[in-house]
Amino acid sequence: MISLGCPKNQVDAEIMLKKLQNSGFEITVDETQAQILIINTCGFIESAKQEAIDSIFEAIELKETTSVEKIIVTGCLAERYKQEIMKEIPEVDAVIGIGANGDIVNVCNTVLKGYKYESFPPKDKLPLDCERLVSTPKHWAYLKVSDGCNNCCSYCAIPEIRGRMRSRTIESIVSEAKTISANGAREIIIVAQDTTRYGEDLYGKPMLCELLRELCKIDTISGIRLMYCYPEMINDELINLIADEEKILKYIDIPIQHSNEKILSAMNRCGSYDSLMQLINKMRQTVPEICIRTTVMVGFPGEKEEEFEELARFVKTTKFDKLGCFAFSPEENTVAETMDEQVDEDIKQRRLEIIMQEQCFVSEAINKSKVGRVYDAVVDYYDSESGFYCARSYFDAPEIDSCIIFTSDLKLFSGMLVKLEIIGYDDYDLKGQLVID
């Protein structure tokens, strides 16, 4: 299984893998040894689509030179382009939409018999409450609380690909959290397309805080990390819960996309420079040690120099702990694709570089302020080539953030808790020194 894109897609892959394992298939991490190669694609933006297509053609090469016999394409690209993939790339043996993920065993058995296979059932057939073959390191795991999205941002194809939001019950989520934490995952990372709206469809109101309180009762969980929290849905109850609950990590991911009210309105999003600033100030006042991550978009249709300069000023003033930036991509069948005042690609790239350069200065100042401080951290892995261990404290999410690199004469293991004094930094990574009590 090659799973591309976001953690939500990775959870889907883990569910499919568990179904295959339970039915007798052997899972291998060496793609050259596999008979069947499943590519669980992303199709969110142009670069993700290109990565998925590149992966399919790489799989075709393996089909010609290794033991790979069959190629199955699933995930968002398959859902979005349906019959086009098989038509354009006949070397693929099966293409299935996300609603067919639960039928993956039958799909594999069918292609092994020499048949081509295509299936695109309704999106709401995507399995959510299933066993998973967790593919992340043993000490942390993703926990997907819902799928789909009701926000309909004008640039985003997710509602078309994934459908409307479907929340899992609190009981189902808690049960899964108990299982994966009993198997060693001490850090649970909450993911969804919009985490803060969790439960709205099922319970008639957002239920994230109620869910978090139940998860905090699980003894085997030591840390809960919140991702994909939309700013307009972050209220005092959630902020105070983050402040008061020891198990909720003082970290939050808030995809703001922009700070200019006109651009946000065109994106079909809420907020303004002032409202976002008020929210961030409130979070920092209530939870002084909080780490705030965000993503912003440059080059949205109608973004002139004035609106861009406001965004750049916002990034400089707000000093986000973590920030990612990407250029607007006109996605098919979205409102923004046909908007007037599209921005030239070279202007988008220049603006992206300005934002990331500004964030580089911010990150350097934040890292410098950490020098001399001691943090609790978890060891993620050891890099035998460099001789360094990589660890994370509460302010670093796995796979997307940086880490603390350090050496140790003692042999350490993935998942071990250590104390590290920060002694320096290099670009985005911190340099640490092991503190022995």
C-alpha positions as semicolon CSV with decimal commas, in nm:
position;residue;x (nm);y (nm);z (nm)
1;M;0,000;0,000;0,000
2;I;0,131;0,341;-0,101
3;S;-0,080;0,603;0,076
4;L;-0,046;0,964;-0,036
5;G;-0,179;1,291;0,096
6;C;-0,327;1,372;0,433
7;P;-0,357;1,175;0,759
8;K;-0,730;1,122;0,692
9;N;-0,640;0,932;0,377
10;Q;-0,379;0,737;0,573
11;V;-0,647;0,620;0,817
12;D;-0,852;0,497;0,520
13;A;-0,546;0,303;0,402
14;E;-0,501;0,147;0,746
15;I;-0,862;0,027;0,746
16;M;-0,814;-0,135;0,404
17;L;-0,490;-0,299;0,516
18;K;-0,658;-0,451;0,820
19;K;-0,938;-0,594;0,608
20;L;-0,681;-0,749;0,376
21;Q;-0,474;-0,887;0,663
22;N;-0,783;-1,038;0,828
23;S;-0,874;-1,211;0,503
24;G;-0,535;-1,380;0,472
25;F;-0,335;-1,141;0,257
26;E;0,024;-1,082;0,363
27;I;0,124;-0,716;0,390
28;T;0,475;-0,617;0,284
29;V;0,662;-0,286;0,317
30;D;0,881;-0,381;0,020
31;E;0,684;-0,289;-0,291
32;T;0,912;-0,497;-0,514
33;Q;0,800;-0,814;-0,329
34;A;0,428;-0,750;-0,363
35;Q;0,191;-0,914;-0,609
36;I;-0,062;-0,634;-0,566
37;L;0,027;-0,267;-0,530
38;I;-0,251;-0,042;-0,398
39;I;-0,204;0,331;-0,450
40;N;-0,428;0,529;-0,216
41;T;-0,420;0,864;-0,392
42;C;-0,469;1,228;-0,300
43;G;-0,642;1,465;-0,541
44;F;-0,674;1,786;-0,340
45;I;-0,451;2,024;-0,540
46;E;-0,252;2,009;-0,862
47;S;0,076;1,906;-0,699
48;A;-0,098;1,622;-0,512
49;K;-0,261;1,500;-0,832
50;Q;0,076;1,502;-1,007
51;E;0,235;1,305;-0,721
52;A;-0,044;1,047;-0,750
53;I;-0,001;1,014;-1,126
54;D;0,376;0,983;-1,087
55;S;0,323;0,707;-0,830
56;I;0,095;0,518;-1,071
57;F;0,358;0,527;-1,347
58;E;0,629;0,421;-1,102
59;A;0,405;0,126;-1,012
60;I;0,374;0,038;-1,381
61;E;0,753;0,024;-1,405
62;L;0,758;-0,213;-1,106
63;K;0,497;-0,424;-1,280
64;E;0,740;-0,469;-1,566
65;T;1,052;-0,541;-1,359
66;T;0,947;-0,697;-1,025
67;S;0,695;-0,939;-0,879
68;V;0,416;-0,678;-0,896
69;E;0,130;-0,822;-1,101
70;K;-0,165;-0,593;-1,029
71;I;-0,215;-0,223;-0,963
72;I;-0,519;-0,089;-0,779
73;V;-0,589;0,285;-0,758
74;T;-0,816;0,418;-0,486
75;G;-0,848;0,738;-0,282
76;C;-0,939;1,094;-0,377
77;L;-0,792;1,097;-0,729
78;A;-0,981;0,778;-0,814
79;E;-1,303;0,922;-0,671
80;R;-1,258;1,249;-0,855
81;Y;-1,166;1,119;-1,200
82;K;-1,340;0,780;-1,200
83;Q;-1,331;0,616;-1,545
84;E;-1,070;0,859;-1,680
85;I;-0,784;0,682;-1,501
86;M;-0,847;0,339;-1,651
87;K;-0,910;0,494;-1,992
88;E;-0,590;0,698;-1,991
89;I;-0,372;0,441;-1,809
90;P;-0,485;0,094;-1,921
91;E;-0,198;-0,072;-1,729
92;V;-0,400;-0,012;-1,410
93;D;-0,604;-0,319;-1,311
94;A;-0,864;-0,159;-1,083
95;V;-0,989;0,188;-1,000
96;I;-1,226;0,225;-0,707
97;G;-1,385;0,526;-0,541
98;I;-1,364;0,584;-0,167
99;G;-1,705;0,426;-0,119
100;A;-1,559;0,094;-0,240
101;N;-1,277;0,084;0,017
102;G;-1,475;-0,155;0,231
103;D;-1,484;-0,398;-0,061
104;I;-1,105;-0,403;-0,103
105;V;-1,073;-0,778;-0,037
106;N;-1,310;-0,860;-0,322
107;V;-1,130;-0,610;-0,545
108;C;-0,794;-0,780;-0,483
109;N;-0,936;-1,127;-0,539
110;T;-1,102;-1,013;-0,862
111;V;-0,788;-0,864;-1,018
112;L;-0,583;-1,170;-0,919
113;K;-0,823;-1,375;-1,131
114;G;-0,730;-1,159;-1,429
115;Y;-1,031;-0,929;-1,442
116;K;-1,033;-0,549;-1,463
117;Y;-1,242;-0,378;-1,194
118;E;-1,409;-0,039;-1,153
119;S;-1,649;0,056;-0,874
120;F;-1,779;0,394;-0,754
121;P;-2,052;0,344;-0,494
122;P;-2,186;0,638;-0,290
123;K;-1,924;0,824;-0,086
124;D;-2,108;0,755;0,238
125;K;-2,022;0,386;0,199
126;L;-1,664;0,471;0,303
127;P;-1,598;0,269;0,622
128;L;-1,530;0,481;0,931
129;D;-1,587;0,249;1,228
130;C;-1,346;-0,034;1,150
131;E;-1,035;-0,201;1,276
132;R;-0,709;-0,053;1,148
133;L;-0,361;-0,182;1,083
134;V;-0,195;0,126;1,231
135;S;0,103;0,221;1,014
136;T;0,248;0,502;1,224
137;P;0,519;0,439;1,486
138;K;0,381;0,251;1,783
139;H;0,383;0,546;2,024
140;W;0,146;0,772;1,830
141;A;-0,154;0,735;1,599
142;Y;-0,412;0,935;1,409
143;L;-0,777;0,921;1,517
144;K;-1,023;1,030;1,247
145;V;-1,346;1,155;1,402
146;S;-1,540;1,240;1,085
147;D;-1,515;1,240;0,707
148;G;-1,637;1,482;0,443
149;C;-1,703;1,852;0,484
150;N;-1,997;2,095;0,481
151;N;-1,798;2,418;0,459
152;C;-1,780;2,443;0,078
153;C;-1,485;2,681;0,058
154;S;-1,485;2,820;-0,296
155;Y;-1,136;2,686;-0,379
156;C;-1,180;2,337;-0,235
157;A;-1,285;2,015;-0,408
158;I;-1,313;1,809;-0,088
159;P;-1,695;1,829;-0,057
160;E;-1,721;1,704;-0,416
161;I;-1,468;1,426;-0,353
162;R;-1,564;1,324;0,000
163;G;-1,923;1,437;0,029
164;R;-2,094;1,596;0,327
165;M;-1,959;1,558;0,678
166;R;-2,026;1,227;0,851
167;S;-1,932;1,212;1,219
168;R;-1,865;0,897;1,412
169;T;-2,032;0,848;1,748
170;I;-1,842;0,942;2,061
171;E;-1,870;0,579;2,177
172;S;-1,710;0,448;1,858
173;I;-1,422;0,698;1,872
174;V;-1,354;0,632;2,241
175;S;-1,358;0,257;2,180
176;E;-1,103;0,288;1,900
177;A;-0,888;0,524;2,109
178;K;-0,880;0,267;2,389
179;T;-0,772;-0,003;2,145
180;I;-0,491;0,187;1,975
181;S;-0,363;0,335;2,301
182;A;-0,364;-0,011;2,464
183;N;-0,139;-0,119;2,177
184;G;0,115;0,150;2,264
185;A;-0,004;0,480;2,116
186;R;0,034;0,734;2,394
187;E;-0,019;1,038;2,169
188;I;-0,349;1,056;1,983
189;I;-0,383;1,305;1,697
190;I;-0,741;1,412;1,623
191;V;-0,805;1,463;1,250
192;A;-1,102;1,544;1,026
193;Q;-1,171;1,785;0,742
194;D;-1,304;2,026;1,008
195;T;-1,241;1,894;1,356
196;T;-1,422;2,179;1,530
197;R;-1,753;2,089;1,365
198;Y;-1,732;1,730;1,486
199;G;-2,073;1,593;1,581
200;E;-2,279;1,874;1,427
201;D;-2,447;1,636;1,183
202;L;-2,500;1,360;1,436
203;Y;-2,590;1,545;1,755
204;G;-2,729;1,873;1,620
205;K;-2,441;2,076;1,760
206;P;-2,059;2,060;1,766
207;M;-1,942;1,802;2,021
208;L;-1,563;1,829;2,009
209;C;-1,532;1,937;2,373
210;E;-1,754;1,653;2,493
211;L;-1,547;1,407;2,289
212;L;-1,220;1,543;2,427
213;R;-1,342;1,509;2,785
214;E;-1,423;1,143;2,723
215;L;-1,086;1,078;2,559
216;C;-0,906;1,241;2,852
217;K;-1,055;0,973;3,080
218;I;-0,856;0,697;2,904
219;D;-0,565;0,610;3,132
220;T;-0,337;0,481;2,856
221;I;-0,347;0,812;2,666
222;S;-0,096;1,076;2,776
223;G;-0,137;1,338;2,501
224;I;-0,414;1,450;2,263
225;R;-0,323;1,677;1,971
226;L;-0,578;1,884;1,778
227;M;-0,551;1,936;1,403
228;Y;-0,773;2,114;1,146
229;C;-0,960;2,346;1,384
230;Y;-1,140;2,620;1,193
231;P;-1,101;2,962;1,359
232;E;-1,468;3,064;1,357
233;M;-1,555;2,749;1,556
234;I;-1,291;2,793;1,829
235;N;-1,482;2,923;2,131
236;D;-1,408;2,994;2,496
237;E;-1,513;2,643;2,598
238;L;-1,252;2,482;2,373
239;I;-0,978;2,730;2,468
240;N;-1,044;2,678;2,840
241;L;-1,051;2,301;2,793
242;I;-0,708;2,311;2,628
243;A;-0,585;2,522;2,919
244;D;-0,734;2,304;3,193
245;E;-0,695;1,947;3,065
246;E;-0,343;1,819;3,122
247;K;-0,376;1,551;2,854
248;I;-0,469;1,797;2,578
249;L;-0,139;1,914;2,432
250;K;-0,091;2,290;2,424
251;Y;-0,091;2,286;2,047
252;I;-0,355;2,367;1,790
253;D;-0,363;2,364;1,411
254;I;-0,581;2,643;1,266
255;P;-0,601;2,671;0,886
256;I;-0,679;3,043;0,848
257;Q;-0,588;3,067;0,472
258;H;-0,588;3,450;0,474
259;S;-0,636;3,754;0,694
260;N;-0,807;3,990;0,452
261;E;-1,185;4,002;0,496
262;K;-1,256;4,053;0,125
263;I;-1,043;3,756;0,023
264;L;-1,183;3,539;0,304
265;S;-1,537;3,624;0,191
266;A;-1,448;3,528;-0,168
267;M;-1,315;3,201;-0,030
268;N;-1,655;3,149;0,140
269;R;-1,482;3,165;0,476
270;C;-1,545;3,375;0,785
271;G;-1,317;3,613;0,968
272;S;-1,107;3,923;0,927
273;Y;-0,769;4,059;1,032
274;D;-0,914;4,188;1,360
275;S;-1,124;3,881;1,449
276;L;-0,833;3,645;1,382
277;M;-0,597;3,862;1,586
278;Q;-0,845;3,868;1,874
279;L;-0,876;3,490;1,867
280;I;-0,502;3,432;1,865
281;N;-0,446;3,685;2,143
282;K;-0,719;3,520;2,352
283;M;-0,563;3,175;2,306
284;R;-0,220;3,302;2,403
285;Q;-0,354;3,486;2,706
286;T;-0,551;3,182;2,826
287;V;-0,285;2,924;2,734
288;P;0,048;3,114;2,746
289;E;0,257;2,816;2,630
290;I;0,030;2,728;2,337
291;C;0,187;2,646;2,001
292;I;-0,024;2,766;1,708
293;R;0,018;2,620;1,360
294;T;-0,155;2,757;1,052
295;T;-0,163;2,748;0,673
296;V;-0,215;3,043;0,442
297;M;-0,286;3,075;0,070
298;V;-0,145;3,335;-0,165
299;G;-0,262;3,427;-0,513
300;F;-0,634;3,368;-0,464
301;P;-0,837;3,537;-0,742
302;G;-0,871;3,907;-0,671
303;E;-0,575;3,919;-0,431
304;K;-0,403;4,245;-0,520
305;E;-0,086;4,380;-0,364
306;E;-0,288;4,553;-0,093
307;E;-0,454;4,229;0,024
308;F;-0,129;4,037;0,001
309;E;0,059;4,301;0,200
310;E;-0,207;4,274;0,471
311;L;-0,148;3,898;0,487
312;A;0,230;3,947;0,503
313;R;0,185;4,203;0,781
314;F;-0,044;3,963;0,965
315;V;0,214;3,683;0,948
316;K;0,488;3,917;1,066
317;T;0,278;4,058;1,350
318;T;0,114;3,738;1,470
319;K;0,433;3,531;1,476
320;F;0,278;3,190;1,431
321;D;0,486;2,913;1,586
322;K;0,442;2,702;1,271
323;L;0,322;2,817;0,930
324;G;0,283;2,656;0,590
325;C;0,205;2,850;0,273
326;F;0,082;2,736;-0,066
327;A;-0,018;2,909;-0,388
328;F;-0,379;2,901;-0,505
329;S;-0,449;2,621;-0,750
330;P;-0,764;2,655;-0,967
331;E;-0,929;2,319;-0,909
332;E;-1,184;2,176;-1,151
333;N;-1,550;2,213;-1,057
334;T;-1,483;2,468;-0,784
335;V;-1,628;2,818;-0,773
336;A;-1,283;2,977;-0,756
337;E;-1,175;2,810;-1,081
338;T;-1,394;3,042;-1,286
339;M;-1,353;3,360;-1,080
340;D;-1,232;3,678;-1,246
341;E;-0,896;3,838;-1,163
342;Q;-0,691;3,520;-1,161
343;V;-0,334;3,588;-1,042
344;D;-0,033;3,512;-1,260
345;E;0,178;3,212;-1,157
346;D;0,497;3,414;-1,123
347;I;0,323;3,657;-0,888
348;K;0,190;3,367;-0,679
349;Q;0,538;3,221;-0,644
350;R;0,691;3,557;-0,552
351;R;0,428;3,608;-0,283
352;L;0,477;3,255;-0,152
353;E;0,852;3,314;-0,121
354;I;0,793;3,643;0,064
355;I;0,562;3,476;0,318
356;M;0,800;3,186;0,377
357;Q;1,096;3,421;0,414
358;E;0,901;3,622;0,670
359;Q;0,812;3,302;0,855
360;C;1,177;3,198;0,848
361;F;1,263;3,512;1,048
362;V;0,978;3,438;1,290
363;S;1,087;3,076;1,335
364;E;1,445;3,177;1,400
365;A;1,336;3,416;1,676
366;I;1,109;3,152;1,833
367;N;1,384;2,889;1,823
368;K;1,633;3,134;1,974
369;S;1,393;3,197;2,264
370;K;1,393;2,824;2,344
371;V;1,771;2,800;2,391
372;G;1,852;2,718;2,752
373;R;1,508;2,580;2,830
374;V;1,437;2,214;2,917
375;Y;1,147;2,028;2,759
376;D;0,988;1,687;2,800
377;A;1,010;1,508;2,466
378;V;0,940;1,169;2,308
379;V;1,203;0,994;2,098
380;D;1,072;0,935;1,746
381;Y;1,367;0,763;1,577
382;Y;1,743;0,725;1,546
383;D;1,920;0,825;1,225
384;S;2,212;0,585;1,188
385;E;2,372;0,792;0,911
386;S;2,398;1,113;1,111
387;G;2,421;0,951;1,455
388;F;2,140;1,175;1,583
389;Y;1,819;1,094;1,764
390;C;1,507;1,287;1,666
391;A;1,258;1,375;1,939
392;R;0,945;1,587;1,963
393;S;0,807;1,802;2,239
394;Y;0,445;1,917;2,260
395;F;0,512;2,193;2,005
396;D;0,594;1,952;1,721
397;A;0,339;1,734;1,544
398;P;0,480;1,425;1,371
399;E;0,530;1,426;0,993
400;I;0,462;1,798;0,944
401;D;0,669;1,984;1,203
402;S;1,038;1,990;1,287
403;C;1,209;1,801;1,569
404;I;1,477;1,825;1,836
405;I;1,797;1,651;1,730
406;F;2,043;1,524;1,990
407;T;2,303;1,257;2,062
408;S;2,314;1,007;2,345
409;D;2,569;0,761;2,478
410;L;2,277;0,564;2,618
411;K;2,079;0,352;2,375
412;L;1,731;0,499;2,343
413;F;1,420;0,357;2,182
414;S;1,132;0,496;1,982
415;G;0,859;0,616;2,218
416;M;1,088;0,677;2,517
417;L;1,030;0,994;2,717
418;V;1,336;1,212;2,773
419;K;1,424;1,559;2,902
420;L;1,616;1,777;2,660
421;E;1,787;2,109;2,713
422;I;1,785;2,322;2,397
423;I;2,143;2,422;2,316
424;G;2,100;2,561;1,964
425;Y;1,905;2,546;1,641
426;D;1,958;2,491;1,270
427;D;1,699;2,633;1,029
428;Y;1,373;2,487;1,165
429;D;1,517;2,210;1,385
430;L;1,628;2,255;1,744
431;K;1,946;2,104;1,885
432;G;1,914;1,941;2,224
433;Q;2,120;1,788;2,498
434;L;1,997;1,496;2,705
435;V;1,930;1,587;3,070
436;I;1,989;1,299;3,309
437;D;1,807;1,332;3,642
